[in-house]
Amino acid sequence: MSESSSRIPGFYKLSIQERRHLLRLRADLTEDDLLALESGGLDTVAADRVVENVVGIYALPLGLGLNFRVNGRDVLVPMAVEEPSVIAAASNAARMARQGGGFEADADDPIMTAQVELLGIADLPRARARISAATDELLALVNAALPRLTERGGGPRGLDVRTSYHPARVIVHLHIDCRDAMGANMVNTAAETVAERLAVLTGGRSGLRILTNLCDRRLVRVRTRVPAAALATVDLDGAAVRDGIVAASRFAEDDPYRAATHNKGIMNGVDAVVMATGNDWRGVEAGAHAFAATTGRYRPLAVWRVSEGGDLLGRLEMPMPVGTVGGSVKAHAGARLAQRILGPTVTSAGELAMIIGSAGLASNLAALRALCTDGIQRGHMALHGRWIGETGVERAAPARLAALGAKNPSGNGPGQGGLT
């Protein structure tokens, strides 16, 4: 196992100090970098600059998703979450997926969309025509309002015009490449920049001017192939588990009540990485669920099938508006540390989106496998019991740091209980 591998058997058995030592070696961190792990990356002075009426810091556990290989590269995945078993389950599913090569992913250009509502318009067709004719002028206004974005190769990429008759309104969609930022502030600035000019063009008045979180031009797609044998349990062979997962997927495709919980399992992994990296998990959630309903029926964001060769095939598609610059990423030391953990090659919003999508697909695989085998509660409650004192998990003895000092630690053998 190389020092850059995300496969660290027995990681859960180590003490926190031992885990941090391994992390420092794997992610090439300094001791100063690790200080953010103790404080959460934020103190009250910094927090008071971020939000209003600050009285303290609310902390979440930060753990590592292990075993992930995305587009041929191993990556340690920082995950901030309060729910027991999320990190363990995602790590276990990633271990199964890596037996088929891991996750393959791609992402759209980081296009966010601003909406400008126009009201009080007497002639809707004429208004549409006048806006379309002024497209170049309107995009030039946006470019002038966002010079730094334009310098980085981003900026407006076009606009669309929609109409509605109850009540009569025109809705203009401005599509803006935000580069490596999530882009909400830039997109809102663009909407406000053109609103009054649009009102003049249409003879109406401007209404709402804000981004849409249904960023369906900023999708991430993730695929994985899991050998059936990797899915086996003590009681069930791999083919039976595979078929159970596919049946559960089809249930979610047929039933919106099941699809809602199916997608919640995806968001367990997605939100945990979004939060760890200082991104807006509420915006990601809103976009995901809106995208799931764009056909007029709420549907699953990930589906599973059997390949001709008998492997389990999974694919996920969803919006992923995240950034590696700006916002909390700049203000929060914990978010900056999470980026360091992800590695020096994860610098673009698209690369981060692909890793987050992989964590979502892994979490979905873990949940469906549990549902069609032992049930969701067995592993979840065993870990939950560590907190409430009903059960325990074997801990490694402390003070093994000397043995772990080598750059290429071998770990403690194969994982148990779905923890590695």
ZAMARGU-4260 file (C-alpha; in steps of 0.2 Angstrom, whole numbers, plus 5000, padded with zeros to 4 digits):
<rodrens>
0) 5000/5000/5000 | 5008/5017/4995 | 5008/5032/5006 | 4996/5040/4994 | 4983/5026/4995
5) 4966/5029/5002 | 4965/5011/5008 | 4970/5011/5027 | 4964/4995/5034 | 4961/4996/5053
10) 4960/5015/5053 | 4945/5015/5065 | 4955/5005/5078 | 4968/5018/5080 | 4968/5032/5093
15) 4964/5050/5087 | 4982/5054/5089 | 4987/5040/5078 | 4975/5044/5065 | 4981/5062/5064
20) 4999/5056/5063 | 4994/5045/5048 | 4984/5059/5040 | 4999/5071/5042 | 5010/5059/5032
25) 4997/5055/5019 | 4992/5073/5016 | 5009/5081/5018 | 5002/5091/5033 | 5012/5101/5046
30) 5009/5100/5064 | 5002/5118/5063 | 4989/5112/5049 | 4983/5099/5062 | 4979/5112/5075
35) 4963/5116/5065 | 4957/5098/5069 | 4957/5102/5088 | 4948/5119/5086 | 4936/5115/5072
40) 4945/5128/5061 | 4935/5142/5068 | 4936/5153/5084 | 4924/5166/5090 | 4933/5181/5083
45) 4932/5173/5066 | 4915/5167/5068 | 4909/5185/5073 | 4915/5191/5056 | 4906/5177/5047
50) 4888/5178/5054 | 4878/5189/5065 | 4874/5188/5084 | 4888/5176/5088 | 4888/5168/5105
55) 4900/5153/5102 | 4905/5139/5090 | 4894/5124/5086 | 4905/5109/5081 | 4903/5094/5071
60) 4914/5078/5070 | 4926/5078/5055 | 4931/5061/5049 | 4939/5053/5034 | 4931/5043/5020
65) 4943/5030/5015 | 4946/5018/5000 | 4940/5031/4987 | 4947/5030/4970 | 4940/5043/4958
70) 4945/5044/4940 | 4960/5032/4944 | 4967/5043/4958 | 4966/5039/4977 | 4959/5052/4988
75) 4955/5054/5006 | 4938/5062/5008 | 4935/5074/5023 | 4917/5072/5029 | 4909/5083/5043
80) 4893/5074/5049 | 4884/5071/5066 | 4875/5055/5060 | 4884/5038/5066 | 4888/5026/5052
85) 4889/5038/5037 | 4908/5039/5036 | 4910/5020/5040 | 4897/5015/5027 | 4903/5026/5013
90) 4921/5020/5016 | 4915/5002/5016 | 4906/5005/5000 | 4921/5013/4992 | 4931/4998/4996
95) 4919/4987/4986 | 4919/4999/4972 | 4937/5000/4971 | 4937/4981/4967 | 4929/4986/4950
100) 4941/5001/4947 | 4933/5014/4959 | 4922/5029/4953 | 4923/5037/4936 | 4916/5055/4935
105) 4914/5070/4925 | 4907/5087/4928 | 4899/5101/4917 | 4907/5118/4916 | 4903/5128/4932
110) 4888/5137/4925 | 4876/5146/4937 | 4860/5154/4932 | 4852/5171/4938 | 4834/5174/4936
115) 4827/5192/4933 | 4808/5193/4934 | 4799/5207/4924 | 4781/5212/4928 | 4768/5224/4921
120) 4772/5220/4903 | 4758/5223/4890 | 4765/5214/4875 | 4775/5198/4880 | 4780/5193/4863
125) 4787/5210/4859 | 4796/5210/4876 | 4805/5193/4872 | 4810/5199/4855 | 4818/5215/4862
130) 4827/5206/4875 | 4834/5193/4862 | 4840/5208/4851 | 4849/5216/4866 | 4858/5200/4871
135) 4876/5206/4867 | 4872/5223/4876 | 4866/5214/4892 | 4881/5201/4892 | 4893/5216/4891
140) 4885/5224/4906 | 4888/5208/4916 | 4906/5207/4910 | 4909/5225/4915 | 4901/5221/4933
145) 4912/5206/4935 | 4929/5210/4929 | 4939/5199/4940 | 4928/5184/4935 | 4931/5188/4916
150) 4950/5189/4919 | 4949/5172/4926 | 4941/5165/4910 | 4923/5165/4917 | 4909/5177/4914
155) 4892/5177/4905 | 4889/5163/4893 | 4871/5167/4886 | 4853/5170/4891 | 4836/5163/4889
160) 4819/5171/4890 | 4804/5163/4897 | 4786/5169/4898 | 4771/5166/4910 | 4753/5172/4908
165) 4746/5170/4926 | 4751/5183/4930 | 4759/5190/4914 | 4778/5190/4917 | 4795/5188/4908
170) 4809/5178/4916 | 4826/5181/4910 | 4839/5167/4914 | 4857/5173/4913 | 4870/5159/4912
175) 4887/5163/4920 | 4903/5153/4921 | 4909/5155/4939 | 4925/5146/4937 | 4931/5139/4954
180) 4918/5148/4965 | 4901/5142/4970 | 4896/5159/4962 | 4880/5164/4972 | 4886/5182/4975
185) 4893/5185/4957 | 4877/5178/4950 | 4866/5189/4961 | 4876/5204/4956 | 4874/5200/4938
190) 4855/5199/4940 | 4854/5216/4949 | 4866/5224/4935 | 4854/5220/4921 | 4837/5222/4930
195) 4834/5240/4926 | 4839/5239/4908 | 4828/5224/4905 | 4814/5234/4913 | 4817/5248/4900
200) 4818/5236/4886 | 4801/5228/4890 | 4792/5243/4896 | 4788/5234/4913 | 4796/5234/4930
205) 4809/5222/4938 | 4803/5210/4951 | 4814/5197/4959 | 4833/5197/4955 | 4842/5181/4961
210) 4850/5165/4957 | 4841/5149/4955 | 4848/5134/4965 | 4841/5122/4951 | 4858/5124/4942
215) 4854/5111/4929 | 4869/5117/4918 | 4881/5112/4932 | 4879/5093/4934 | 4890/5080/4940
220) 4889/5062/4934 | 4897/5047/4943 | 4898/5029/4938 | 4904/5013/4946 | 4906/4995/4942
225) 4906/4983/4957 | 4910/4965/4955 | 4895/4954/4962 | 4907/4945/4973 | 4912/4961/4982
230) 4894/4963/4989 | 4893/4946/4997 | 4889/4944/5016 | 4891/4930/5028 | 4873/4924/5024
235) 4871/4930/5006 | 4881/4927/4990 | 4886/4942/4979 | 4873/4939/4966 | 4859/4939/4978
240) 4864/4955/4986 | 4867/4963/4969 | 4849/4958/4963 | 4842/4965/4980 | 4851/4982/4976
245) 4844/4983/4959 | 4826/4979/4965 | 4828/4993/4978 | 4833/5005/4965 | 4818/5000/4954
250) 4807/5003/4969 | 4814/5021/4971 | 4811/5024/4952 | 4793/5018/4954 | 4788/5026/4971
255) 4792/5044/4976 | 4791/5040/4995 | 4805/5027/4993 | 4814/5039/4981 | 4815/5053/4995
260) 4824/5041/5007 | 4834/5034/4993 | 4840/5052/4989 | 4842/5056/5008 | 4855/5042/5008
265) 4864/5050/4994 | 4864/5067/5003 | 4872/5059/5018 | 4888/5057/5009 | 4886/5073/4998
270) 4882/5085/5012 | 4896/5078/5023 | 4909/5083/5011 | 4900/5099/5006 | 4901/5105/5024
275) 4919/5099/5027 | 4924/5109/5012 | 4915/5125/5018 | 4902/5125/5004 | 4883/5128/5005
280) 4875/5112/5009 | 4858/5120/5009 | 4860/5126/4991 | 4866/5109/4986 | 4851/5100/4994
285) 4839/5112/4986 | 4846/5109/4969 | 4847/5091/4971 | 4829/5089/4976 | 4822/5101/4963
290) 4832/5092/4949 | 4825/5075/4955 | 4807/5082/4952 | 4810/5091/4935 | 4801/5077/4925
295) 4786/5081/4935 | 4788/5066/4946 | 4801/5065/4960 | 4814/5052/4956 | 4830/5044/4962
300) 4847/5053/4958 | 4856/5037/4957 | 4851/5020/4949 | 4858/5003/4949 | 4858/4989/4936
305) 4866/4973/4932 | 4879/4973/4918 | 4880/4959/4904 | 4894/4951/4914 | 4885/4951/4930
310) 4893/4966/4939 | 4883/4979/4948 | 4883/4996/4939 | 4878/5012/4947 | 4876/5029/4940
315) 4872/5046/4948 | 4868/5063/4940 | 4864/5078/4950 | 4868/5097/4951 | 4884/5101/4961
320) 4886/5120/4964 | 4902/5120/4975 | 4918/5130/4975 | 4936/5129/4980 | 4938/5148/4982
325) 4928/5162/4990 | 4915/5162/5004 | 4919/5151/5019 | 4933/5142/5010 | 4943/5158/5013
330) 4937/5162/5031 | 4937/5145/5038 | 4953/5136/5043 | 4944/5119/5044 | 4938/5121/5026
335) 4956/5125/5020 | 4962/5110/5029 | 4949/5099/5020 | 4956/5105/5004 | 4973/5101/5009
340) 4967/5083/5014 | 4959/5081/4997 | 4976/5084/4989 | 4985/5097/4978 | 4977/5091/4962
345) 4959/5095/4969 | 4959/5113/4965 | 4945/5116/4953 | 4926/5116/4957 | 4924/5102/4944
350) 4936/5091/4953 | 4928/5094/4970 | 4911/5091/4962 | 4917/5074/4956 | 4923/5068/4973
355) 4907/5074/4981 | 4897/5065/4969 | 4907/5049/4972 | 4904/5050/4991 | 4885/5052/4987
360) 4885/5036/4976 | 4895/5027/4989 | 4883/5031/5002 | 4869/5026/4992 | 4877/5009/4988
365) 4880/5006/5007 | 4862/5010/5011 | 4854/4999/4998 | 4866/4985/5002 | 4861/4986/5021
370) 4843/4987/5017 | 4843/4971/5006 | 4854/4961/5018 | 4854/4964/5037 | 4843/4980/5038
375) 4848/4998/5040 | 4849/4997/5059 | 4861/4984/5063 | 4877/4993/5058 | 4869/5010/5062
380) 4864/5006/5080 | 4881/4998/5084 | 4890/5014/5080 | 4876/5024/5088 | 4879/5014/5104
385) 4896/5021/5106 | 4889/5038/5109 | 4875/5033/5121 | 4885/5019/5130 | 4875/5004/5125
390) 4890/4995/5116 | 4908/4997/5113 | 4921/4996/5099 | 4938/4989/5102 | 4951/5003/5103
395) 4969/5001/5099 | 4981/5004/5113 | 4989/5021/5113 | 5007/5025/5110 | 5010/5016/5093
400) 5016/5032/5085 | 5034/5025/5083 | 5028/5010/5074 | 5017/5021/5062 | 5032/5033/5059
405) 5036/5025/5042 | 5031/5034/5027 | 5022/5018/5021 | 5012/5011/5035 | 5004/4994/5032
410) 4988/4996/5043 | 4981/4983/5054 | 4974/4971/5042 | 4957/4970/5034 | 4943/4981/5040
415) 4928/4973/5051 | 4911/4979/5054 | 4910/4990/5038 | 4922/5003/5046 | 4936/5003/5033
</rodrens>
